[in-house]
Amino acid sequence: MTFTSLKYCGAGGFQHAGAHMDLIIYPKASQNCECIPTKGMWLNMIPDIRKHTKDAEFKMEPGDILVLYSDGLTEAHEEDGDRLNQLGFIEIIQRHAELELAGMLDAIMSDVLAWCKHTYHDYMALMLVKHKQ
């Protein structure tokens, strides 16, 4: 089992640990998504993971958007087996990043579902977090 633990530290700062999907940040300044890898150990692989997991930190600026998602989104696939993958998912995020959060979330989900023709084999979860002043 994989997971990523995320802790908000205030003033746009976060700590994270675990091993799952990269965290995706859409910085308002550059308007190009950045991926933050999660480095750690899968759960239940060894009895004690303390030596194999590392806490990491990142900071968001006002207007930045954090994209948290399940692998069902990036692993959505067409009938021929082509997967959306992370790059395709990032293209969709960037296409809708200037919308209000609720509209952005709906538009991203709609595009992913249209891409896989509403046929999927894993759950799809998406959460957006915007840093406000």
Backbone as JSON, one array per atom type, in Angstrom:
{
  "sequence": "MTFTSLKYCGAGGFQHAGAHMDLIIYPKASQNCECIPTKGMWLNMIPDIRKHTKDAEFKMEPGDILVLYSDGLTEAHEEDGDRLNQLGFIEIIQRHAELELAGMLDAIMSDVLAWCKHTYHDYMALMLVKHKQ",
  "N": [[0.84, -1.17, 0.0], [0.47, 2.24, -0.74], [1.03, 5.62, 0.3], [0.78, 9.14, 0.95], [1.63, 11.37, 3.4], [0.56, 14.51, 4.47], [1.23, 17.67, 5.8], [0.1, 20.76, 6.87], [1.9, 23.63, 7.61], [1.54, 26.28, 8.04], [1.57, 29.68, 6.76], [1.82, 29.02, 4.04], [3.55, 26.88, 3.97], [4.42, 23.41, 3.78], [4.82, 20.04, 4.97], [5.79, 16.78, 3.95], [5.58, 13.21, 3.66], [6.19, 9.82, 2.71], [5.25, 7.51, 0.07], [3.94, 7.86, -2.84], [1.84, 9.17, -5.35], [3.33, 11.83, -7.26], [3.33, 15.1, -5.89], [1.58, 17.81, -7.24], [2.12, 21.1, -8.16], [0.68, 24.1, -9.16], [2.13, 26.91, -9.92], [1.26, 30.26, -9.52], [2.89, 32.33, -10.45], [4.69, 31.31, -12.51], [3.02, 29.76, -14.05], [3.31, 27.16, -14.91], [3.09, 23.79, -14.3], [4.63, 22.13, -11.56], [6.29, 19.26, -10.39], [6.49, 17.51, -7.38], [8.34, 15.08, -6.14], [7.46, 12.18, -4.21], [9.19, 10.62, -1.76], [9.95, 7.63, -0.26], [8.86, 4.76, 1.57], [6.88, 1.98, 0.7], [3.98, 0.93, 2.5], [3.92, -1.85, 4.71], [5.91, -3.35, 3.51], [8.3, -3.83, 4.78], [9.01, -4.5, 8.26], [9.7, -2.15, 9.78], [9.75, 1.08, 8.78], [11.11, 3.41, 9.29], [13.84, 4.07, 8.71], [13.73, 4.33, 6.01], [12.14, 6.32, 5.08], [11.61, 9.77, 4.35], [11.12, 13.0, 5.58], [9.96, 15.79, 3.83], [9.87, 19.17, 2.56], [7.9, 21.86, 1.25], [6.98, 25.02, -0.17], [4.23, 27.12, -0.77], [3.24, 29.92, -2.72], [1.13, 32.86, -2.5], [-1.8, 32.38, -4.4], [-0.9, 30.1, -5.67], [-1.62, 26.69, -6.59], [-2.21, 23.57, -5.19], [-2.3, 20.27, -6.28], [-3.83, 17.37, -5.48], [-4.21, 13.95, -5.96], [-5.59, 10.78, -7.0], [-4.18, 7.72, -8.3], [-5.91, 6.71, -10.15], [-6.67, 8.7, -11.87], [-4.37, 9.45, -13.42], [-3.83, 7.0, -14.48], [-5.96, 6.43, -16.06], [-7.33, 5.02, -18.99], [-7.52, 4.64, -22.56], [-9.54, 2.75, -24.92], [-7.68, 1.4, -26.52], [-5.64, 1.02, -24.8], [-3.79, 3.02, -24.22], [-2.51, 5.11, -21.72], [-3.49, 7.97, -19.8], [-1.49, 9.24, -18.28], [0.99, 11.07, -16.31], [1.95, 13.4, -17.61], [-0.06, 13.98, -19.5], [-2.15, 14.45, -17.72], [-1.18, 16.72, -16.39], [-1.22, 18.55, -18.51], [-3.99, 18.84, -18.78], [-4.6, 19.96, -16.26], [-3.24, 22.45, -16.42], [-4.64, 23.64, -18.5], [-6.98, 24.42, -17.32], [-6.37, 25.98, -15.12], [-6.78, 28.67, -14.49], [-9.38, 29.0, -13.77], [-11.97, 29.39, -11.25], [-11.67, 27.51, -8.19], [-13.7, 25.44, -7.81], [-14.82, 25.25, -10.39], [-12.51, 24.61, -11.81], [-11.86, 22.09, -10.73], [-14.13, 20.6, -11.56], [-13.84, 20.85, -14.37], [-11.37, 19.58, -14.85], [-11.92, 16.94, -14.01], [-13.98, 16.35, -15.81], [-12.62, 16.48, -18.28], [-10.75, 14.38, -17.99], [-12.48, 12.18, -17.73], [-13.78, 12.34, -20.21], [-11.61, 11.81, -21.84], [-11.07, 9.12, -21.33], [-13.41, 8.09, -22.16], [-15.45, 7.82, -20.28], [-15.07, 5.35, -19.12], [-13.64, 3.58, -16.65], [-11.33, 1.93, -14.43], [-10.51, 2.16, -11.87], [-10.83, 4.01, -8.82], [-11.33, 7.56, -8.92], [-9.96, 10.28, -7.5], [-9.78, 13.66, -6.58], [-8.33, 16.61, -5.34], [-8.1, 20.03, -4.76], [-6.04, 22.64, -3.6], [-5.78, 25.92, -2.78], [-3.5, 28.5, -2.16], [-4.15, 31.24, -0.28], [-3.74, 34.71, 0.55]],
  "CA": [[0.0, 0.0, 0.0], [1.22, 3.49, -0.76], [0.32, 6.8, 0.8], [1.59, 10.31, 1.25], [1.12, 12.16, 4.51], [0.77, 15.92, 4.18], [0.97, 18.51, 6.97], [0.19, 22.2, 6.63], [2.67, 24.23, 8.71], [1.24, 27.71, 8.11], [2.26, 30.61, 5.86], [2.08, 28.38, 2.75], [4.52, 25.8, 4.1], [3.93, 22.04, 3.96], [5.73, 18.91, 5.1], [5.18, 15.56, 3.46], [6.37, 11.98, 3.74], [5.5, 8.67, 2.15], [5.61, 7.14, -1.29], [2.76, 7.68, -3.7], [1.87, 10.02, -6.53], [3.98, 13.12, -7.09], [2.48, 16.25, -5.62], [1.65, 18.75, -8.36], [1.86, 22.49, -7.8], [0.54, 25.06, -10.25], [2.52, 28.21, -9.38], [0.64, 31.4, -10.19], [3.93, 33.15, -11.1], [5.22, 30.73, -13.76], [1.9, 29.12, -14.75], [3.74, 25.84, -15.4], [3.05, 22.84, -13.2], [5.86, 21.55, -11.04], [6.06, 18.0, -9.68], [7.29, 17.28, -6.18], [8.33, 13.63, -5.92], [7.33, 11.66, -2.85], [10.22, 9.59, -1.57], [9.71, 6.9, 0.98], [8.7, 3.31, 1.51], [5.51, 1.47, 0.71], [3.6, 0.32, 3.77], [3.85, -3.31, 4.82], [6.98, -4.02, 2.77], [9.23, -4.27, 5.82], [8.38, -4.22, 9.56], [9.99, -0.82, 10.3], [10.12, 1.91, 7.62], [11.7, 4.69, 9.73], [15.1, 4.37, 8.02], [13.5, 4.4, 4.57], [11.25, 7.42, 4.73], [12.2, 11.07, 4.6], [10.23, 14.14, 5.55], [10.38, 16.83, 2.89], [9.09, 20.38, 2.71], [7.76, 22.78, 0.13], [6.25, 26.24, 0.18], [3.4, 27.7, -1.82], [3.06, 31.37, -2.67], [-0.27, 33.21, -2.73], [-2.29, 32.11, -5.75], [-0.48, 28.76, -6.11], [-2.6, 25.63, -6.4], [-1.7, 22.22, -4.95], [-3.18, 19.26, -6.85], [-3.71, 16.06, -4.86], [-5.01, 13.1, -6.85], [-5.34, 9.34, -6.94], [-3.6, 7.2, -9.55], [-6.97, 6.42, -11.11], [-6.7, 9.78, -12.86], [-3.23, 9.35, -14.34], [-3.84, 5.68, -15.11], [-7.14, 6.28, -16.93], [-6.83, 4.62, -20.3], [-8.42, 4.51, -23.69], [-9.8, 1.36, -25.3], [-6.48, 0.79, -27.08], [-4.68, 0.79, -23.72], [-2.98, 4.19, -23.91], [-2.84, 5.74, -20.45], [-3.4, 9.42, -19.77], [-0.2, 9.46, -17.62], [1.16, 12.32, -15.57], [2.09, 14.54, -18.52], [-1.39, 14.29, -20.01], [-2.91, 15.01, -16.6], [-0.67, 18.08, -16.19], [-1.77, 19.39, -19.6], [-5.38, 19.13, -18.42], [-4.57, 20.9, -15.13], [-2.82, 23.77, -16.89], [-5.69, 24.16, -19.37], [-8.09, 24.94, -16.51], [-5.83, 26.52, -13.87], [-7.21, 30.04, -14.2], [-10.77, 28.98, -13.31], [-12.17, 29.29, -9.8], [-11.34, 26.13, -7.82], [-14.78, 24.47, -8.08], [-14.89, 25.08, -11.84], [-11.29, 23.92, -12.22], [-12.01, 20.68, -10.36], [-15.12, 20.0, -12.46], [-13.3, 20.8, -15.72], [-10.33, 18.54, -14.89], [-12.59, 15.63, -13.97], [-14.71, 16.19, -17.06], [-11.66, 16.18, -19.35], [-10.21, 13.03, -17.79], [-13.54, 11.22, -18.07], [-13.97, 12.37, -21.67], [-10.44, 11.18, -22.45], [-11.2, 7.65, -21.23], [-14.78, 7.78, -22.61], [-16.23, 7.49, -19.08], [-14.82, 3.96, -18.72], [-12.45, 3.55, -15.81], [-11.22, 0.7, -13.66], [-10.02, 2.51, -10.54], [-11.49, 5.22, -8.38], [-10.67, 8.81, -9.28], [-10.12, 11.29, -6.46], [-9.06, 14.89, -6.89], [-8.51, 17.68, -4.38], [-7.31, 21.21, -5.09], [-5.81, 23.53, -2.46], [-5.21, 27.19, -3.24], [-2.95, 29.31, -1.08], [-4.6, 32.63, -0.3], [-2.98, 35.53, 1.51]],
  "C": [[0.89, 1.24, 0.0], [0.36, 4.61, -0.21], [1.31, 7.95, 0.88], [0.89, 11.07, 2.37], [1.5, 13.61, 4.25], [0.38, 16.74, 5.4], [1.13, 19.97, 6.59], [0.84, 22.85, 7.85], [2.39, 25.73, 8.88], [2.06, 28.5, 7.11], [2.63, 29.96, 4.52], [3.04, 27.21, 2.79], [3.87, 24.46, 4.38], [5.1, 21.11, 4.24], [5.01, 17.7, 4.54], [6.15, 14.4, 3.59], [5.53, 10.86, 3.15], [5.97, 8.38, 0.74], [4.33, 6.88, -2.07], [2.91, 8.6, -4.9], [2.64, 11.3, -6.23], [2.94, 14.16, -6.71], [2.64, 17.2, -6.8], [1.27, 20.13, -7.85], [1.72, 23.29, -9.1], [0.89, 26.42, -9.67], [1.9, 29.34, -10.21], [1.68, 32.19, -10.99], [4.37, 32.59, -12.44], [4.14, 30.14, -14.64], [2.31, 27.83, -15.47], [3.81, 24.89, -14.21], [4.43, 22.32, -12.85], [5.49, 20.29, -10.26], [7.02, 17.89, -8.51], [7.23, 15.78, -5.91], [8.14, 13.28, -4.44], [8.31, 10.5, -2.73], [9.97, 8.92, -0.24], [9.58, 5.43, 0.71], [7.23, 2.98, 1.49], [5.23, 0.87, 2.08], [3.58, -1.19, 3.64], [4.9, -4.05, 3.98], [8.02, -4.59, 3.73], [8.63, -3.85, 7.17], [8.58, -2.78, 10.06], [10.51, 0.06, 9.16], [10.85, 3.19, 8.02], [12.98, 5.05, 9.0], [14.9, 4.65, 6.53], [12.55, 5.52, 4.14], [11.89, 8.74, 5.13], [11.11, 12.12, 4.58], [10.82, 15.16, 4.57], [9.45, 18.02, 3.05], [8.96, 21.1, 1.38], [6.91, 23.95, 0.59], [5.47, 26.72, -1.03], [3.32, 29.2, -1.61], [1.57, 31.68, -2.89], [-0.66, 33.02, -4.19], [-1.89, 30.75, -6.29], [-1.56, 27.74, -5.78], [-1.88, 24.3, -6.24], [-2.74, 21.23, -5.46], [-2.86, 17.92, -6.2], [-4.67, 15.13, -5.59], [-4.67, 11.64, -6.63], [-4.8, 8.88, -8.3], [-4.66, 6.78, -10.57], [-7.08, 7.48, -12.19], [-5.57, 9.64, -13.88], [-3.18, 8.01, -15.05], [-5.11, 5.41, -15.9], [-6.63, 5.92, -18.32], [-7.94, 4.49, -21.32], [-8.61, 3.03, -24.01], [-8.56, 0.66, -25.83], [-5.38, 0.59, -26.04], [-3.79, 1.96, -23.4], [-3.45, 4.84, -22.62], [-2.69, 7.25, -20.57], [-2.01, 9.83, -19.28], [-0.09, 10.86, -17.01], [1.25, 13.53, -16.49], [0.74, 14.95, -19.11], [-2.26, 14.93, -18.94], [-2.48, 16.46, -16.34], [-1.17, 19.02, -17.27], [-3.21, 19.79, -19.29], [-5.43, 20.14, -17.28], [-4.27, 22.31, -15.63], [-3.88, 24.42, -17.77], [-6.78, 24.87, -18.55], [-7.65, 25.7, -15.26], [-6.29, 27.93, -13.54], [-8.68, 30.12, -13.8], [-10.82, 29.05, -11.79], [-12.03, 27.8, -9.44], [-12.45, 25.13, -8.14], [-14.9, 24.2, -9.57], [-13.68, 24.34, -12.38], [-11.4, 22.42, -11.93], [-12.98, 19.98, -11.32], [-14.57, 19.84, -13.87], [-12.22, 19.72, -15.86], [-10.98, 17.17, -14.92], [-13.32, 15.35, -15.28], [-13.77, 15.81, -18.21], [-11.07, 14.78, -19.22], [-11.25, 11.99, -18.18], [-13.83, 11.2, -19.57], [-12.83, 11.64, -22.36], [-10.57, 9.66, -22.44], [-12.62, 7.19, -21.58], [-15.63, 7.23, -21.46], [-16.12, 6.01, -18.67], [-13.53, 3.95, -17.91], [-12.51, 2.35, -14.89], [-10.68, 0.92, -12.25], [-10.73, 3.79, -10.12], [-10.67, 6.44, -8.76], [-10.98, 9.84, -8.2], [-9.24, 12.49, -6.79], [-9.39, 15.94, -5.83], [-7.58, 18.82, -4.77], [-7.23, 22.11, -3.86], [-5.15, 24.78, -3.0], [-4.72, 27.99, -2.04], [-3.41, 30.76, -1.27], [-3.78, 33.41, 0.71], [-3.69, 35.57, 2.84]]
}
